[in-house]
Amino acid sequence: MTAHTSPRALLAAAPVLDCAARLFARHGSRGPGVSELIRRIALETGADTASLRRAFPTRTDLAYAVVLRSAHERVDGQLAADRPDLPAVERMASLVRRHVETGWRHRAASALAHELLPVLRAVHPARHREVGSLLRLYREHMRGIIEDGAAAGAFVVRDPGRAADEVLETLDSLLYWYDPEAGLSLDGLGAVYVDLVVHHHLGSPR
């Protein structure tokens, strides 16, 4: 896995990486070492321990694969699903709903990314660039939708790049407060964020 980080390879390892994400979320940055993580993943998923050890020699290797898979799913999914022929308001609403859904599903990976990226910058610059390039691609894609909406008069923004940054901050805020047990469904949450982004941040009239 450390030598093959294509989206296809990451997808094939999805059960392993889902389990790893749960373990990282449960125990935090100072949790079990890689040997214990591998042991638990093998027990929970049925994966071969020796193969896991070869794929993930270090804890950082495992965390990197979790974060990279999450970034690929968000970015590749959005680029594949976007409809440039539709009005910008519809495109942005679809992006927001998709972001909410993938963001919640990969919330452990999103939290892990905040810890991991500074480490990668220091010790694995190529990996840092790989994850960073995906995040920048997503941000630039969003900025393009905002620019299209502003040109069409649907959005009222002065700086599409700054607006994209503010929207991303707003979308990521759901990780800190959303509780599905409190009565708001994920679809309902998506509707809340569509309203907040499209009408509040981007100034589209109701």
N, C-alpha and C positions, 0 to 999 in steps of 0.2 A: 504493500500500500504506500509506503514512503517513496517508492520509486515510480508508482503509477497513480497519479492524482487526477486522472481524467474524470469528468462527470460520470462516465459509465462505470469506472472502477469504484468510485465513491458510492454510487447507487447500489452496486452489488454488495457493498458492505453495510447497507443501511441498518439491518438489525443490530450489528455489532456497534455501529456508531450511535444509534439510538440508546443502547444500553450504556455506552460510555458517557454520553451526555447526561443521562440520569445520575450516574455515579459521581460525575464532576459536580453536578448541581447539589447533590446530597451532601458531599463532603468538602466542597470548596477547594481553594488552591493549596491548602496544606493537608489534603486528604491522603489516602493510601498511595504508596508508590506503584510503579508500573507493574511489578510482579503480582501484587494483590489485585490491581485493577484487571489484569489479564485473567487471573484466576476466576474472579467474579463474573467477568464477561463470558468466559467459557462455560461456566455453570449455568448462566441465565439463557444463553443463546445456543449452546451446543456446538459452538465453533471449536476448532482444534487449537489447543493451547500452543503447540509448537508453531503453528502457522501464525497465530496472533503475535507471538513473541518476535517472529521474523518480520512481520509487517509493522509492528510498533515497538521498536527497541527501547524507546524512552517515553516517559509521560508526556513530554512535549510533542513527540510524534503523534501520539493518540489524540491529544487536544487539538493539534493542527488539523488532523483529518476530520474531526467533528466540526470545527469552525469552517473549514473549506467546503465540506458537503453542504452545510447550511447556506453559505454564501452562494454556491452554485445553484441551489434549488430556488432561492429567491430571485437571483438575477436571470438565470436561464428561463425560469418559469414566466417571469414578467415579459421578457423579450419575445418569447414564443407566443404569448397570449395577447400582446398588444395589437390594437387595430388602428393603425395610423389614418385609415379612411374615416374613422368616426370623429365626432366633435371632441375637442380637448376635455370638456367637462366629463363626458362619458368615459374617456380614457383614464382620466385621473381618478374618477370614482372606482373604476375597476381595479386600478393599481392599489388604491387604498384598501379595498376589501381584501385583495390578495395579500397585501403586506400584513394586514392584521391577522389573517389566517396562518400564513407561514411564520410570522413573527411569534405568534403564540405557540405554534407547534414546535418551533425551534428556540423557545425562550431560553433554555439552558445553554445552547450554543451561543446565543447572543450575549448572555452574561459572561460566558467563558471567553468570548472574543475580546472583551474589554481588558481582561487579565493577560491574554495571550499576545496581543499585538505588540505591546511594548517589549516583551521578551523576544519575539521574532525579529523585531527591528534591531535588537542588539546582537542576537546570536545566529539568526537565520534570515539575512536580508532578502534572499531570493523568495523565501516563503512569505515574508512580509509584503513584498511587492506583488506576489500572486493574489493574496487575499485583498490587499489594498486596491489592486487594479479592478477587481470585481466590484468592490464597493464604489469606486469612482465611476465605473460604467453605469451602475444603477443610478447614481446621483445625476450623472449627465443625461441619462435617459429621462429621468423625471424633469430635469431642467428643460429638456427639449419639449416635453408636453406642456409645461408652463409657458414657454415662449410661444408655442403655437396658439395656446389659449389667449395670451395677451395680444398677439397679432390679430386674432379674430374678434377681440373686444369682449371675450368671455371672462377673462381674469384681469384684475386690476392690481398689477405689481410693478414696482420700479426696477427691481433687480431680480431676474429669474433665478440666478444662482443662489442668492441669499434666501429667496423664497423656498427653493428646494431644500436648503440646509434646515430652515425652520420647520418645514413639513416633516423631514426625516426625524428631527428631534421630537416633534409632537407624536409621530407614529411610534417611536421607540418608547415613549412614556407609558404605553400600556403595560409594559413588562413590570412596572413598579406599583401598579394599583389594581389591575384587573383580577377579579376573583370570580370564576365561573359559578361558584356555589352561592353567590350573592343575588342571583336571579336574572342577570343580564346575559343573554346567549351570545355566542360568538358572532352570529349574524347581526344581532342587535348592536354589538360593539362596533362592527364594521360600519353600520349605518351612522352611529354617533361620530365616528372618525371621518366618514365621508362628509358629513355636514360641517364638522369643524375645519377640515382642510379646504374643501371646495368653497364654502361661503365665508368663513372667517379669515383663514390665511390668504386665500387667493382672490377674495372679493367678488366671487360670482354671485349675481343677484338671485334671490330665492324666487 
